[in-house]
Amino acid sequence: MTFPDIPSKPSGTFRILHISDLHTGLADWHWSYLLDKRFFGRLNQFTTRQRKLSLENIARLAKEYTRCQADMLVCTGDLTSIGSQEEFQHAQELLAPLLLAAGKNFLYVPGNHDAYVAQNRHALEEAFRQLNGNRLRLDELPRSLCAGPVEFICLSPARPCAIWLSTGEISTAVWEKLDYIFSCPAQARARVLVTHFPLHGPSGGPLSWRTKFVDYPRLSRWGEKGRFQAILSGHVHRPFLLPPQKDGYWQIGAGSLTIQDSFSLIDIHGTTGEITPHILHF
């Protein structure tokens, strides 16, 4: 498997390397998994996902990180299969070369698998803090962070849900805080929303009732009004780009680095704020 050709980085641009959905699950088993959703997570991993994973893509990307010329590395969740402490440790070990290459310029938001069950909340909180270089706590989200010409708005709708669902949802208090952030003057040339759940699927239509971000039209309307210029997401394993002609903002799904061998590069011009995304495959 060869590394893809990297598009040249235009002068005066800020480049984001965007990865998602690593699903670095383990083969462990415990009787307590029979009592909740973790049973189905492990079953899915053993019967389908495990055979598809190319975890070596993480090391490949780390080796070629310099060639990507990225100013920021963003991961939009699903590092794990059931969000256990052991899985987060395993994911961080696999990510270590990539984290070393990125240095402090790494940003992570959780996916639904990372927030699989309430029992593992402490493991998610600790991994979130460590991966974000101790500059963020999970209970602080949504939160605005600036880097170069980009204001990143970090949002986490991932939470435990019913066995048959993989949806995302945020509370009234989180909506109010998010509204306040977007009501303030932009702190950079472009605002980029970073979250696991896309607002639309690859075809531009809504996601299914089982996998959608609840109340996504509200956030989409904010994008149409120019409150943000792009959304970076995961969740859907097939990568996609939806240009702003319809909704007024870029929708960029990196796909799965380990299942679809995909990632994205996003160039943002430091003066104009123009966004140019690219989807790449191994």
Salt bridges, closest charged atoms under 4 A:
ASP21 OD2 - HIS23 NE2 3.46
ASP21 OD2 - HIS237 NE2 3.36
ASP28 OD1 - ARG42 NH2 2.34
ASP36 OD2 - ARG38 NH2 2.80
GLU64 OE1 - ARG67 NE 2.95
ASP71 OD2 - LYS9 NZ 2.67
ASP78 OD2 - HIS23 NE2 3.56
ASP78 OD2 - HIS196 NE2 3.37
GLU87 OE2 - ARG42 NH1 2.78
GLU125 OE2 - ARG121 NE 2.91
GLU126 OE2 - ARG129 NH2 2.39
ASP139 OD1 - ARG137 NE 3.11
GLU140 OE2 - ARG137 NH1 3.74
GLU140 OE1 - ARG143 NH1 3.24
GLU151 OE1 - ARG191 NE 2.90
GLU169 OE1 - ARG159 NH2 2.84
ASP179 OD1 - ARG227 NH1 2.84
ASP267 OD1 - ARG15 NE 2.64
ASP267 OD2 - HIS278 NE2 3.57
